[in-house]
Amino acid sequence: MAALPTAAIAWQISQAEVMGMTLKERIERLQVPRNAVAIFGLGQVGVVLKADGVIAYIDPFLSDPTGHRAVPILIQPEEVTHADVVFITHIHIDHLDPTTVRGIAKASPQAKFVAPLNCHQTLLDCGVTEDRIIHPPVDQPVDLGILHFYAIPSAHYGFDEVDGQPSYLGYCITLNGVRIYHAGDTILYDGLEERVRTFAPDIAFLPINGRDYYREKRDIVGNLTFWEAAQLAVNVGVKLVIPTHWDMFPHNSENFARFADWLYHHARDQHFHVLHAGELFVFVKEGE
């Protein structure tokens, strides 16, 4: 496995040029080689994937409805004219943000929106037409051109099914020869490890902000703890784990150093990367 930062790989873009670019320009101009994927951080659990001519957004949160976000908005929704697909893991506002969806839906009329069934009306209200919405049945392969994926359940805390379909999803995405699992928000449940292990991801995005009594009393639904996320990555044999859900809201975050410290003491061979908002990180699949 090779996972290289911006300074090591910036094809056709000099470092000086990168420093002067907007995030939109960096996404659009970067050329990604075979068997690699470029990852741009958006904060919270949001990322942009680019590879093989495809640009995919996962849980973009590009507004500030509460006035409490600690991460800057690096690209405005109406600037996102290049999206081919937008994955939404669930209906919470930091994952399905109406302002963000409305802006991207208008700016990227070619984009498909993949989301759980209970998000349907919200997507329609944001101007996403029926023909652009995909509600993937669990474990059923979906092909969007050269991007392939299937959905698996996430538990946040339960599954809260609508018409037999879970309200929280994770996505197993294959793009340019790289397998990517994005959990969205989840806690552990029986069978999750086996599902992820079967997919055999090269990269896993896992939330680490945890949960506790006091946050639950304030109706803040939690996630994997830092050590649960680290142990899950080790148990399923993921090549690279990227912790998420640690940076956006100070009242519902986690120190990513605790995640790194757990791996240092218990699994030093487990590769990880802490992705910051605005950062470009490029993963190149070894031996491919």
Disulfide bonds with the S-S distance in Angstrom:
none
